């Protein structure tokens, strides 16, 4: 049953209950008239109590009747409640978010059929006010939630610039991610988030602050030392610089805190979750896009694509807006001026060079639908945020 139908049933039930109560009152008044008259003090006491009851309860009942009448008029005219008409006293605070918990069957294989046609239907009512209205509803491109821009503004869920971005992209092929799907950090469990915060504390990373290239390199050196118990070589430093450039979506020479947090959250998922567990995080809308992508690559309809085509798909998830649609490959030149002594200047193209044999093996590797999904799951999740940054750069 949809939310709209639920609201209609509740409103109908409210009217029926009100009529039943009115009937009980009429029955009670008739019975009182049939009773013998009481003594004068009792009559005065009863009339005084009725006056107090009328004075205290008449106004709320009248207001409730007006609300019910207005609800029925809206249903009759096919209209909904406008956001301006809602009482926002109990709606001005965003709901508390509970982080997910790992389940026993998370690592078990999951069957996502390539040729299954999933019918994805967006919710009928705003996720904030839970009311069907005549105003435009803006859908999320990841989940089935829909929102009023006015509701998001009142809830302080989005900044004015984000509200404008919502209006411009929500109804386009690019789409817009709601505040829940945009924040991939919400995919972490309490335990995973605790370990990530502990690493930030040890590296003296200040929350809500931007990171320069030096800060990013220092942090990555520390993480590499903790995991592999060895120093990072020049080739891996080159990859770190490339990832910094990918995170610097606005090309300011620094990485915003949210982009850095999302990047590290995705690495935690990639490091500690199995591929099957990551597949369970994908939504029905993401299944549809993954099927469309695979079928477009499988021109011969053999159910197989090449490794090179699979890699191209990993990059294609990040073509979310006009800035990135021009080129999905990140250039290191966007980082800014690089000195000759920097890691980026030493063997600039070394991170992208492979032997001819290994390159041919990778390009000619046969990839089926299930393998395609497993290898792309983390990048599909990484493409959820609305930011122009590439939060997890695919290996070229």
N, C-alpha and C positions, 0 to 999 in steps of 0.2 A: 504494500500500500504506500502510495507516495505521500509526501509531507502535505501537499495541497489537500488531498482527500482526508488526511488525518485532521487537519485544521477544520475542514468543513464538518466532519462528524462531531468534533468537540464543540463547535459553535451550535450545531443542532441540539446536541445533548444539553448544553447550557440553557437553551431556550425551553426545552422540555422540562428540565428540573425547575426552572423559574415558574413555569405554568403550574407544575405540581405543587410547589410551595404556596402559590396564590390560591389554589384549590383547597389546600389544607386550612389556610387562614379563613377562607369563606365558610368552610364547614365548621370551623371553631366558632366563628361569630354567630352562626345560626344556632349552634348548640347553646351558646351563652344566652341568646334571647329566650330560649325555651326554659332556662333555669328560673326558679323563683327568685324574686328580688331579695337582695341581702340588706343588711343594716347599713345605715348611712356612712359610718366610718369606713366600712369595707369598700363601699362604692367610691368614696373620695380617694381611698388608697389605690384602688384599681385604676381610676381615671388618671391619677397622677403618674402611675407607672406607664400607662399607655402613652401619655403625653411625652414622657421622657424617651420611650422607645421610638415614637414617631420622630421626635426631634433629632435623635441620634442616628436612626437607621433609614430615614426617608431619603436623605441626600445620596448615600451610597447606592441604594437600590435604584434610584432614578438614574444615576450615572451608569450603572450596570445595564439598565434597560436601554439607555441611549447607545451604549456600545454594541449591544446585541442587535438593535435596530440598524445601526450603521453597517454592521457586518453583513446582515441579510441584504441590505441595499446594494452593497458592493458585489455580493454574489449574484444578485439579480441583474445588475448592470454589467457583469463580467469584468469588474475592476478589482484592484487590490489596494492594500494600504500603502500610502506614500511614506517614504522614510521620514519625512518631516512630521508626520502625524504620530509617529511612535513615541512611547515614553522611554527615554534613554537612561533613566535613573539606575536600572539594573543591567544596562547593556554597555556601559562606558568603559568597562575593564575587559581586556582580552581574556579568554578562558585559559586556565592553567593547563600546561602541556605536560603529559606524562611520557617519559621516554620509553621506547619499546623494550621488551624483554625477549631474550633468546628462548626459543622453544626447542624441544627435543628433536622434532622432525625437520628442523630448518636445513640441515645438511643433506637430507634425502633428495633424490632426483625429482624434478618436477616436469611434467609433460605439457609442453606448450605446442599445440598442433600448428603446423605451418599453414594449412589450408582451412583452418577453422575461422569462421567469420564471427567475431565478437561484436555484438551490438552494444555500443557504449552510449548511454543516455545520460545527459547532464541532469543534475538535480533541478527541480522546478522552483525551489524557493531559495532565497539568499541564505548563505551559511551563517551570517551574523544575526540578522533579525528574524530568520526562520518564518518569513511571511512572503507570500506570493504577491507581487505588486505589478503595477502597470509600467514601472520604470524599466529601463534596459538592465539586463543582468549580464555580467561579464564572466565568461567561463574560464576555468583553469585549463591549460593545455595538458596537464599531467593527470589530475584527478577529475572527479565529476562535480566538484563544488562550483557554485556560482555566487557572485557577489554584486551588491550595489556599490558604486564608487562612493556614494555618500556615507554608507555604513562603514566602509574601510577608513574613510576620512575621520569619522567620529570616534572610531575605535583606535585611532592613531596607529593603525597597522602599517600604513604606507606614508611616505613623504609626498609633498606636492608634486615633485618631479616624477615619482613613481606612479602617482595617480594619473598623470598625463601620459606616461608610457603605457599604463593599463588601457586607457581609452584608445590609444593609437594602435595597439598591437593585439588586443584580446580577440577581436573579430577578424583577424587576418590569418593567413596561412602560417605565419611565424608563431602566433599565439603568445600567451602570457602565463607565467607560473604564479600561483597564489602564494601567500606568505608562508604556508606550511611546506609546499613543495620546493619553493625557492631556497629554503634553508636546509641544505643537505646535512648540516650538523645534527638536525633532529633525528636522523636515522641511527645515530649512535646510542648504545645503551648507557646506563649510568656508570657501569664499570669502565667502558671504553672512554667515556668522557672524562672520568676521573684520571685515568692514566694519561690522557692527552693534556689535561690541565697541569698535571705533575711535570710533564716534559717542558711545557711552557715556563713553569716556575723555575726549573733548573737552568733553562737557557736564558732566563731573565727577559722573556718576551712580555711586553706590557700590553694587556688587552686594550682593544679599541685604538691602537696606534698603528701607523703605517710602517712598512718595512722597506729599507733600501736594499740594493743588491748586496752590499757588504753584510747587512743583518741577515739576509736570506742565506747567503753562503755560510756564514758562521753557524747558523742554526742547522743547516744541512750537514755540515762537517760533524757537528756534535751527534746528530742522529745516526749518521753512517758509522761513526766510531762506536756508539752504543750497540748497534745491531750486528755489525760485522767484525768488530774489534780490530779494525785497521783503518789507516788513513785513506781518504778519498783520492783517487787518481785523477789525472787531468781530463781524461775522457768523461768521467762522471761529473766533474766540475762543469764541463761544457754542457752537459744535459741539464744541470741545475740552472745555469744561466739561461738556457733556452726556456725552461719552465718559468723562470722569473719573467722573461719577456712575454710569455703567454698569459701570465697572471696580470701583467700591467696592461689591462685592456685599453685604458685611456692614454697610454704612452706618456706617463708623467715621470717615469724614472723611479717609481715607488709602487708598492703593492698595498691596496687597501686591506684593512683588518678583516673584513668579512670574506674577501676573496682568499686571503691566507688561511682563515679558519676553515672555509669550505674545502680548500685544497688538502689541508692536513686531515680533515675528517674523512675525505675520500681515500687517502692513503691508509688510514686506520681500517676502513672497510676492506680495502684491497689486501691488507696484510693479515688481518685476523678472521675474515669471513671466507667461507668456501664459495665457489662459483655458483653452486646450487642455492646457497643462502642469499647471494646477491640477486639471483633470478627471482626469488620470492618478493623482492622489494619493488620489482617493476609493476606498473599499473596496467590496466587493460588498454588504455590509450597508447602506452609505450609498446605494448605487444603489437598493436595495429601498425604503428610506424615501423617497427622492426620487420614485420612481415612484408610491408610494402617495399622496404629497402632491399631485402633479400630477393624478393621476386623480380625487382627491377634489374638486379645484377645477374640473376639466373635467366639469361635470355634464351637458352636452349631448353629450359624447363626440365633439367636433369636432376634437380635437387642438390646440385653442387656448384660452388663458386671457387675461385682461386684465392690464395693467400693475399695476393696483391689487392684484389677486390675487397676482401675483408678489411684490410688496413685502410683503404679509402673510405669504407663505411664508418670506421672509427673516427675519422676526421670529419665526416659529413654531419655528425650529430651537433657539432659546434657552429654550424653556419646558421646562427639564430637571427641575425639582423643584417642590415645592409653593410655595416662596417666589416663584418666577418665574411659575408657572402662574396666579397670581392676576392678573398683568398683565405682558404682554411689553413694554409701553412704559415706558421709563425716565423717571422724573420728576426734574427738576432739584432738587426740594425735598429729595431724599435726600442732597444734598451737605452740607447743614447751613446755618447762618446765612450769608447773603450780604449784604455791605455795599452801600450804594447806589452806591459808586464802583467796584464790581467789574464785570468784563465781563459777568457773568451778569445784572446788574440793568439793563443798557443794552439795551433792545429784547429783552426776555426771550423773546418768541415769534417774533422776527424770523427765526431759523434755520429755522422750520417754515412760514413764510409763502411762498406762491408766487402768481404771477398766476393768475387764473382760467383763462386760455387754456392755459398750460403745464400746469396741474393736470389739466384735462380731457383734454389730449393724452396725458398720461402714464397716466391712469386708463383711457382707451379704447384704448391701444396693445395690439395683438394679439401675444401671446407664444406661440411653439410650444415643443415639448419640448426641443429642442436649445438654444434661447435661454434657456429656464428653467434648464437645467442650468448653462450657462456663467455666468449671472448669480448663481446660488445657490451655486456651488462654494466660493467663499471663505468664505461664511457657514456652510456645512456643516462646513468644516474648523474654523472658529472655535468651533463648538458642541461640539467634542470634549472639552475639559477638563471635569472634574467640578465645578469651582468654580462658585459662584453668579454670578460676574462675567460680563458680556457683553463678550467680548474684542474684538469688532469690531461696533460699533453700526451697524445698517443705516440708510440715509438715509430719513428719514420723508417 
